[in-house]
Amino acid sequence: MSLFLEVVPVSEAVEVVRRIAPPPGCEDAALEDALYRVLARDVSADIDIPGFDRSTVDGYAVTAADTTGASEAIPAMLQCLGRIGMGSTDAGSISPGSCRYVPTGGALPRGANAVVMIEHAELIGDDVLVHRPVAPGENVVFRGEDFRAGAVVLERGRVLSPRDIGVAAAVGADRVSVVTPPVVGIISTGNELVPATGVPGPGEVRDANSYLAGAFVAERGCRPVYFGIVKDEREALKNAVSSALDRCDAVLVSGGSSKDERDNTAAVIADLGEVLVHGIAIAPGKPTIIGRARGKPVIGLPGHPASAFVVLVAIVDHLLAAMRTTAVSRRTLRARLTQNVPSTRGREDYIRVRVRDGEAVPVFGKSGLLNTLVQSEGLVRIPATSEGLEVGEEVEVILW
């Protein structure tokens, strides 16, 4: 317990959680079930994409040199040899002075190297008048221009978006290898806590942190497992954490991390493994604990929901990303502060803000209040090297 509240910088805490993140497993998933999963192996193209030269517009497949100098006043005249149907197995060919009609996505005939848009051409009998020249390759995608056979199209560690799913289908990957979702145990501790369904009596509050942490974990592509509320009793908490370690890849414990006589979380982690960090130079969230037991991370979060959420964003997000072998993904925007925000040098502060018309309006409130979470759109980080931010200063807002 020698690390008890010996605060470390946020950057060091992030490095610790990354280092202790257990490697994930992997499993095969059907493409239709792989949305927002993390790729465990690269996906490569099985064939050239596209597999043939194709038009990107409705128009006439031509030899570009035949259109040199074409204009409205003096069009180029080409003989039309017919139409190419979609899905045609043989697009035929053209020779200098001739062309063929081709629809968007249709195959180019042999001898063609460009397509004149239909808007720039006029069909008169069997002849086509071209009113604008085209360059070689114009309005054409050539075979393999999108992806060559064997080329990596989606890299390991990528979170599969709807766009990625479409690309995977195009290269024949109907099944993909994805990271098995890490399982994270969620425990709340405190004699004052009652379930969300209960009515708090004097000195009691409903358990918000279980749901807050669980939803955060689920949003990051992990699977939360809830172990309920545990009283401020060392053996009870030890049993709960031990049970969670049996079933989960990591454990989050909210409450019991403050420096007082009820600080059971650090003691339990020490009993089951080792405390690596107890105290981070961050506000709110200073008494956060980072430990490891049975080779698995155990994080002690502050009991106040607003403080706990800041630690989830600043620290736990990096653990969950490392457990999925992906990068932390955050939505941010730039805005200007509407007032001065003081800070203490040596401590990284996270200020809740509302964003209105390009302005970041600080939402100040006591750490135990919940209303700042719903009245704000995100956080502004004040570096530990700063003594605060000034009104009008441009800042980066980390959006919820």
TIPA-236379 format. One record per residue (C-alpha): residue in three letters; x negated, y, z negated. Coordinates in Angstrom, 3 decimals. Layout:
REM residues N
REC  aa     east    north       up
REC ALA        X        Y        Z
...
***
This chain:
REM residues 400
REC  aa     east    north       up
REC MET    0.000    0.000    0.000
REC SER   -2.979    2.304    0.345
REC LEU   -1.372    3.903    3.425
REC PHE    1.580    5.130    1.377
REC LEU    2.542    8.469    2.916
REC GLU   -0.913    9.096    4.356
REC VAL    0.522   10.810    7.399
REC VAL   -0.814   10.152   10.892
REC PRO   -0.239   12.174   14.084
REC VAL    2.677   11.224   16.315
REC SER    0.252   10.199   19.066
REC GLU   -1.421    7.714   16.724
REC ALA    1.943    6.307   15.603
REC VAL    2.920    5.813   19.250
REC GLU   -0.336    3.976   19.938
REC VAL    0.298    1.705   16.941
REC VAL    3.780    0.678   18.093
REC ARG    2.532    0.068   21.605
REC ARG   -0.287   -2.090   20.291
REC ILE    1.947   -4.272   18.139
REC ALA    4.730   -4.705   20.709
REC PRO    5.127   -8.456   21.346
REC PRO    4.887   -9.530   25.005
REC PRO    8.270  -10.288   26.536
REC GLY    9.465  -13.492   28.107
REC CYS   10.915  -13.666   31.602
REC GLU   13.789  -15.398   33.334
REC ASP   15.315  -15.649   36.787
REC ALA   18.464  -13.657   37.477
REC ALA   20.832  -13.574   40.414
REC LEU   20.554  -10.236   42.186
REC GLU   24.130   -9.296   41.311
REC ASP   23.253   -9.722   37.610
REC ALA   19.925   -7.873   37.739
REC LEU   21.071   -4.237   37.590
REC TYR   18.971   -2.212   35.090
REC ARG   16.855   -5.265   34.275
REC VAL   13.054   -4.937   34.321
REC LEU   11.149   -6.802   37.010
REC ALA    8.709   -9.338   35.595
REC ARG    7.130  -10.064   38.996
REC ASP    6.659   -8.083   42.187
REC VAL    9.224   -8.456   44.954
REC SER    7.721   -8.750   48.445
REC ALA    9.252   -8.604   51.902
REC ASP    9.706  -12.009   53.511
REC ILE    9.876  -10.586   57.048
REC ASP    9.199   -7.328   58.852
REC ILE   11.873   -4.746   58.019
REC PRO   13.388   -3.905   60.416
REC GLY   12.736   -7.003   62.483
REC PHE   13.114   -5.116   65.771
REC ASP   12.802   -1.590   67.155
REC ARG   16.131    0.121   66.444
REC SER   17.907    3.398   67.059
REC THR   18.776    5.791   64.251
REC VAL   21.441    7.617   66.313
REC ASP   24.109    6.989   68.921
REC GLY   22.500    7.825   72.261
REC TYR   20.465    6.650   75.193
REC ALA   17.282    4.593   74.928
REC VAL   14.696    6.144   77.233
REC THR   11.039    6.364   78.093
REC ALA   10.126    9.687   76.469
REC ALA    8.004   10.794   79.431
REC ASP   11.138   10.773   81.633
REC THR   12.614   13.646   79.576
REC THR    9.632   16.007   79.724
REC GLY   10.814   19.531   80.592
REC ALA   14.521   18.655   80.385
REC SER   16.811   21.594   79.588
REC GLU   20.419   22.751   79.899
REC ALA   19.573   24.498   83.145
REC ILE   17.449   21.705   84.635
REC PRO   18.413   18.365   83.034
REC ALA   16.553   15.123   83.608
REC MET   18.643   12.579   85.530
REC LEU   18.371    8.914   84.557
REC GLN   20.189    5.824   85.816
REC CYS   22.277    4.168   83.058
REC LEU   21.868    0.398   83.153
REC GLY   24.690   -0.304   80.695
REC ARG   25.357   -0.530   76.976
REC ILE   23.636   -2.485   74.214
REC GLY   26.052   -4.056   71.712
REC MET   25.412   -4.180   67.973
REC GLY   23.824   -7.461   66.995
REC SER   22.864   -8.238   70.573
REC THR   20.188  -10.932   70.743
REC ASP   18.791   -9.506   73.987
REC ALA   18.761   -5.739   74.485
REC GLY   17.391   -6.113   78.008
REC SER   14.873   -3.677   79.370
REC ILE   14.497   -0.349   81.137
REC SER   11.981    0.973   83.596
REC PRO   10.906    4.568   84.291
REC GLY   13.867    6.596   85.519
REC SER   16.493    4.459   83.756
REC CYS   18.118    4.224   80.326
REC ARG   20.644    2.237   78.308
REC TYR   23.283    3.371   75.791
REC VAL   22.476    2.187   72.253
REC PRO   24.566    2.661   69.045
REC THR   23.119    3.651   65.662
REC GLY   21.220    0.635   64.334
REC GLY   21.178   -1.095   67.699
REC ALA   18.093   -2.711   69.189
REC LEU   16.004   -0.812   71.724
REC PRO   15.533   -2.374   75.129
REC ARG   12.038   -3.288   76.226
REC GLY   10.257   -0.311   77.776
REC ALA   12.064    2.284   75.645
REC ASN   10.183    4.352   73.045
REC ALA   12.730    7.048   72.112
REC VAL   16.451    7.744   71.997
REC VAL   18.252   10.841   73.254
REC MET   21.156   11.784   70.979
REC ILE   24.517   11.495   72.711
REC GLU   25.129   15.189   71.933
REC HIS   22.204   16.084   74.169
REC ALA   23.243   13.925   77.118
REC GLU   26.070   13.817   79.658
REC LEU   27.297   10.661   81.418
REC ILE   28.370   11.206   85.021
REC GLY   29.285    7.977   86.723
REC ASP   26.235    5.696   86.457
REC ASP   23.870    8.571   85.745
REC VAL   22.940   10.357   82.527
REC LEU   21.920   14.017   82.426
REC VAL   19.488   14.679   79.579
REC HIS   19.537   18.300   78.382
REC ARG   16.742   18.153   75.807
REC PRO   13.365   16.372   75.824
REC VAL   12.436   13.752   73.215
REC ALA    9.012   12.723   71.928
REC PRO    7.781    9.128   71.676
REC GLY    9.281    7.566   68.517
REC GLU   12.019   10.189   68.169
REC ASN   15.264    8.794   66.731
REC VAL   13.675    5.349   66.490
REC VAL   12.539    3.084   63.639
REC PHE    9.977    0.592   64.893
REC ARG    9.640   -3.029   63.811
REC GLY    7.980   -3.244   60.383
REC GLU    8.007    0.535   59.925
REC ASP   10.062    0.185   56.720
REC PHE    8.266   -2.843   55.205
REC ARG    5.767   -5.284   56.635
REC ALA    6.147   -9.003   55.891
REC GLY    4.294   -9.787   52.656
REC ALA    4.205   -6.145   51.468
REC VAL    5.233   -5.419   47.862
REC VAL    8.466   -3.422   47.955
REC LEU    9.358   -3.413   44.234
REC GLU    6.638   -3.521   41.592
REC ARG    6.579   -5.388   38.296
REC GLY    7.820   -3.205   35.432
REC ARG   10.391   -1.373   37.540
REC VAL   13.886   -0.940   36.104
REC LEU   16.186   -2.100   38.877
REC SER   18.549    0.629   40.059
REC PRO   21.440    0.157   42.508
REC ARG   19.055    1.348   45.254
REC ASP   16.496   -1.297   44.271
REC ILE   19.144   -4.013   44.311
REC GLY   19.942   -3.085   47.914
REC VAL   16.273   -3.153   48.904
REC ALA   15.773   -6.540   47.231
REC ALA   18.700   -7.950   49.200
REC ALA   17.259   -6.551   52.445
REC VAL   13.998   -8.451   51.902
REC GLY   15.720  -11.726   51.043
REC ALA   15.280  -11.688   47.245
REC ASP   18.647  -13.090   46.172
REC ARG   17.078  -14.010   42.815
REC VAL   14.443  -12.029   40.925
REC SER   12.215  -12.641   37.903
REC VAL   13.156  -10.215   35.143
REC VAL   12.055   -9.518   31.582
REC THR   14.139  -11.284   28.945
REC PRO   15.871   -8.516   26.934
REC PRO   14.040   -8.073   23.610
REC VAL   16.230   -8.789   20.585
REC VAL   16.085   -6.133   17.866
REC GLY   17.430   -6.660   14.355
REC ILE   19.290   -3.706   12.805
REC ILE   19.449   -3.353    9.003
REC SER   20.780   -0.473    6.891
REC THR   19.833   -0.258    3.246
REC GLY   21.253    1.848    0.448
REC ASN   23.571    1.490   -2.566
REC GLU   25.527    4.490   -1.296
REC LEU   26.492    2.885    2.020
REC VAL   29.887    1.466    2.913
REC PRO   30.977   -0.040    6.246
REC ALA   32.387    2.207    8.950
REC THR   35.799    0.683    8.247
REC GLY   35.618    1.567    4.540
REC VAL   36.685    4.718    2.739
REC PRO   33.730    6.259    0.868
REC GLY   34.181    6.837   -2.821
REC PRO   32.275    9.404   -4.921
REC GLY   28.577    9.289   -4.024
REC GLU   29.157    7.004   -1.016
REC VAL   28.813    7.495    2.756
REC ARG   29.693    5.370    5.760
REC ASP   26.870    3.484    7.504
REC ALA   26.194    5.496   10.668
REC ASN   22.617    4.375   11.262
REC SER   23.416    0.766   12.165
REC TYR   25.578    1.930   15.046
REC LEU   23.238    4.776   15.991
REC ALA   20.150    2.548   16.142
REC GLY   22.019   -0.333   17.777
REC ALA   23.404    1.874   20.530
REC PHE   19.968    3.386   21.134
REC VAL   18.464   -0.097   21.428
REC ALA   21.206   -1.255   23.808
REC GLU   20.826    1.854   25.976
REC ARG   17.154    0.922   26.427
REC GLY   18.012   -2.519   27.793
REC CYS   17.418   -4.432   24.560
REC ARG   19.896   -6.513   22.564
REC PRO   20.758   -5.355   19.032
REC VAL   21.679   -7.873   16.341
REC TYR   23.340   -6.393   13.263
REC PHE   22.465   -7.683    9.799
REC GLY   24.750   -5.344    7.897
REC ILE   24.220   -3.248    4.791
REC VAL   21.701   -4.322    2.164
REC LYS   21.621   -2.950   -1.372
REC ASP   18.532   -1.206   -2.763
REC GLU   17.190   -4.442   -4.185
REC ARG   13.796   -5.719   -3.120
REC GLU   14.693   -9.403   -2.909
REC ALA   17.922   -8.713   -1.038
REC LEU   16.096   -6.594    1.529
REC LYS   13.285   -9.137    1.780
REC ASN   15.792  -11.885    2.540
REC ALA   17.519   -9.729    5.165
REC VAL   14.268   -8.762    6.904
REC SER   13.064  -12.374    6.793
REC SER   16.322  -13.543    8.355
REC ALA   16.039  -10.872   11.049
REC LEU   12.454  -11.902   11.824
REC ASP   13.645  -15.476   12.336
REC ARG   16.057  -14.377   15.052
REC CYS   14.609  -11.208   16.545
REC ASP   11.555   -9.810   18.318
REC ALA   11.481   -6.620   16.213
REC VAL   13.360   -5.179   13.232
REC LEU   14.585   -1.659   12.472
REC VAL   15.406   -0.846    8.834
REC SER   17.049    2.490    8.095
REC GLY   16.859    3.957    4.595
REC GLY   14.479    3.042    1.801
REC SER   11.486    4.737    3.407
REC SER   11.238    7.790    1.129
REC LYS    8.542    8.151   -1.479
REC ASP   10.522    7.350   -4.607
REC GLU   11.277    4.480   -6.955
REC ARG   13.680    2.921   -4.454
REC ASP   11.112    2.654   -1.675
REC ASN   11.682   -1.038   -0.993
REC THR   11.069   -1.113    2.758
REC ALA    7.307   -0.602    2.597
REC ALA    7.027   -3.103   -0.271
REC VAL    9.003   -5.732    1.649
REC ILE    6.942   -5.239    4.808
REC ALA    3.784   -5.581    2.737
REC ASP    5.152   -8.779    1.164
REC LEU    5.943  -10.295    4.551
REC GLY    3.028   -8.861    6.528
REC GLU    1.248   -5.520    6.580
REC VAL    2.092   -1.808    6.491
REC LEU    0.212   -0.087    9.310
REC VAL    1.611    3.435    8.959
REC HIS    3.597    5.053    6.168
REC GLY    4.100    8.673    6.982
REC ILE    3.995   10.498   10.320
REC ALA    3.274   14.188   10.910
REC ILE    6.720   14.757   12.379
REC ALA    9.743   16.757   11.291
REC PRO   12.262   15.460   10.711
REC GLY   11.159   11.881    9.995
REC LYS    7.942   12.175    7.982
REC PRO    8.426    9.049    5.767
REC THR    8.757    6.657    8.736
REC ILE    7.102    3.261    8.225
REC ILE    5.442    1.105   10.878
REC GLY    4.551   -2.444    9.928
REC ARG    4.133   -5.926   11.280
REC ALA    5.316   -9.242    9.878
REC ARG    5.007  -12.690   11.476
REC GLY    3.507  -10.930   14.488
REC LYS    6.618   -8.789   14.974
REC PRO    7.092   -5.011   14.540
REC VAL    9.156   -3.797   11.583
REC ILE   10.004   -0.090   11.597
REC GLY   11.373    1.763    8.568
REC LEU   13.564    4.674    9.684
REC PRO   14.717    7.630    7.565
REC GLY   18.166    7.284    6.044
REC HIS   19.583   10.549    7.406
REC PRO   21.057    9.878   10.883
REC ALA   19.676   13.067   12.462
REC SER   16.175   12.275   11.191
REC ALA   16.512    8.631   12.223
REC PHE   17.527    9.616   15.734
REC VAL   14.512   11.897   16.175
REC VAL   12.233    9.010   15.172
REC LEU   14.041    6.692   17.585
REC VAL   13.355    9.150   20.413
REC ALA    9.790   10.068   19.439
REC ILE    8.451    6.689   18.255
REC VAL   10.779    3.700   18.691
REC ASP   11.418    4.508   22.345
REC HIS    7.761    3.697   23.038
REC LEU    7.995    0.373   21.189
REC LEU   11.060   -0.718   23.158
REC ALA    9.450    0.317   26.455
REC ALA    6.281   -1.650   25.636
REC MET    8.397   -4.690   24.725
REC ARG    9.956   -4.494   28.187
REC THR    6.625   -3.744   29.964
REC THR    8.010   -0.531   31.366
REC ALA    7.453    3.180   30.832
REC VAL    9.489    5.491   28.636
REC SER   12.091    7.124   30.860
REC ARG   13.418   10.494   29.803
REC ARG   15.666   13.086   31.368
REC THR   14.252   16.556   30.838
REC LEU   14.874   20.089   32.010
REC ARG   13.232   23.468   31.640
REC ALA   14.958   26.276   29.738
REC ARG   14.094   29.487   27.902
REC LEU   14.405   29.799   24.141
REC THR   16.940   32.298   22.850
REC GLN   15.140   32.916   19.547
REC ASN   11.879   32.406   17.690
REC VAL   11.320   28.955   16.191
REC PRO    8.667   28.748   13.449
REC SER    6.642   25.592   12.851
REC THR    3.843   24.313   10.655
REC ARG    0.493   23.658   12.275
REC GLY   -0.513   20.001   11.969
REC ARG    3.063   18.708   12.205
REC GLU    5.027   17.882   15.352
REC ASP    8.484   19.424   15.077
REC TYR   11.554   18.369   17.049
REC ILE   14.237   21.054   17.249
REC ARG   17.769   20.260   18.371
REC VAL   19.071   22.643   21.038
REC ARG   22.137   23.433   23.080
REC VAL   21.525   24.195   26.748
REC ARG   23.593   26.925   28.391
REC ASP   22.864   28.582   31.752
REC GLY   19.151   27.860   31.624
REC GLU   18.801   28.847   27.978
REC ALA   17.878   26.620   25.026
REC VAL   19.776   27.651   21.910
REC PRO   18.334   26.152   18.686
REC VAL   20.848   24.261   16.546
REC PHE   19.556   24.518   13.014
REC GLY   20.963   22.408   10.220
REC LYS   19.994   20.460    7.135
REC SER   18.528   17.037    7.808
REC GLY   21.487   15.235    6.255
REC LEU   24.080   16.827    8.534
REC LEU   25.558   14.954   11.476
REC ASN   27.147   17.869   13.333
REC THR   23.845   18.925   14.918
REC LEU   23.761   15.657   16.872
REC VAL   27.047   16.345   18.642
REC GLN   26.532   20.093   18.967
REC SER   23.218   19.698   20.807
REC GLU   22.164   18.339   24.195
REC GLY   18.609   17.429   23.304
REC LEU   15.323   18.166   21.579
REC VAL   12.496   20.634   22.039
REC ARG    9.112   19.358   20.887
REC ILE    6.763   21.784   19.152
REC PRO    3.182   20.441   19.327
REC ALA    1.221   19.956   16.123
REC THR   -1.285   22.539   17.350
REC SER    1.370   25.294   17.435
REC GLU    2.726   27.551   14.721
REC GLY    6.012   27.927   16.568
REC LEU    7.652   29.065   19.779
REC GLU    8.708   32.579   20.732
REC VAL   11.961   33.877   22.152
REC GLY   11.952   33.795   25.955
REC GLU    9.323   31.068   26.091
REC GLU    9.960   28.336   28.656
REC VAL   10.287   24.936   27.004
REC GLU   10.943   21.352   28.049
REC VAL   14.195   19.936   26.680
REC ILE   14.308   16.177   26.134
REC LEU   17.955   15.417   26.855
REC TRP   19.861   12.954   24.683
***
